[in-house]
Amino acid sequence: MKNPSSIKKILITAGPTREFIDPVRFISNPSTGAIGYAIAGIAAKKGKEVILLSGPTYLKPPPNVKIFYFESALDLEKLAGKYFKWADCFISSAAVSDFRPRLKEKEKIKKKNGINSLLLVENPDILKSLAAKKKDKILVGFALETENLLKNALLKLREKNLDLIVANKLSSAHSPFGTARVNAYIIDRRGCKKYDAVNKVKLARIILDRVEQICYSFKHV
Ligand code: C5P
């Protein structure tokens, strides 16, 4: 099993996906990628080798991080599949769209023709399918929920075979999108800790520390 210093290569996904309907319109979400970029920057400062897979964002890549960009969930699936084997730890903070349009129209859909419905198909669950090849890698996921936050996050921790999940609640009173601070829970197989109004950079540091503690406890069980 790993010890903290054996985590040398970290693969991180960040930001939203874009699922195009036609050449100019897409389905997406308001993720800015801030937490994934913060984790990447701190991990690089700690001397880790870092590959960051980024969706479309306005953020500047952190220094000493290798970055590859994706647009759709299918693009991300290819990139993550390519670099997963390389990594000791995979941190999946990307806000991946669960659905994509069944067809991308070649030409811009004309308003005068109208549109009555949009057929969607399910995207692959990238984290879940990569987790089948987990071996002794550390896997970290994120869960954003509007209801039953802890119950749903715990389900994802188990279903996706994760070591750690970071859960955020989205409500009319609080959105984690685009804010510097979030209310987050960090859940692992031993328990759960709540962080109120925590700065995303601080949260990134806490997540990386937890990853290292998990490695340490593996070594000492
Ligand atoms: O969307 P969901 O709440 O299931 O996301 C939980 C975790 O799974 C996140 O870490 C996200 O990056 C990942 N995910 C994924 N592929 C999907 C949906 C989510 O890798 N299609």
Boltz pocket constraint, residues with backbone or C-beta under 6 A from the ligand:
constraints:
  - pocket:
      binder: B
      contacts: [[A, 73], [A, 92], [A, 93], [A, 94], [A, 95], [A, 96], [A, 97], [A, 98], [A, 123], [A, 124], [A, 125], [A, 126], [A, 127], [A, 128], [A, 140], [A, 141], [A, 142], [A, 143], [A, 144], [A, 156]]
      max_distance: 6.0
